[in-house]
């Protein structure tokens, strides 16, 4: 199983998860078809119980981290 982890200098998992769940809840088609039941381990989010939701989450989180790297590279060139 793949897990998104926090890294120094990167957007946190908690922040990304809030954006992800907000996007799901704010999009009627996703809200109707994307269960947000989470699995926690040691009182911390691990992954989503529904495999399709978890796959969506992984893609969303990786996309956010990629966008963050692109923006940092642009800022460094300026």
Secondary structure, DSSP 8 states (H G I E B T S, - for coil): -------TTS--HHHHHHHHHHHHHHSHHHHHH----EEEETTEEEEESSHHHHHHHHHHHHHHHHHHHHHHHHHHH-
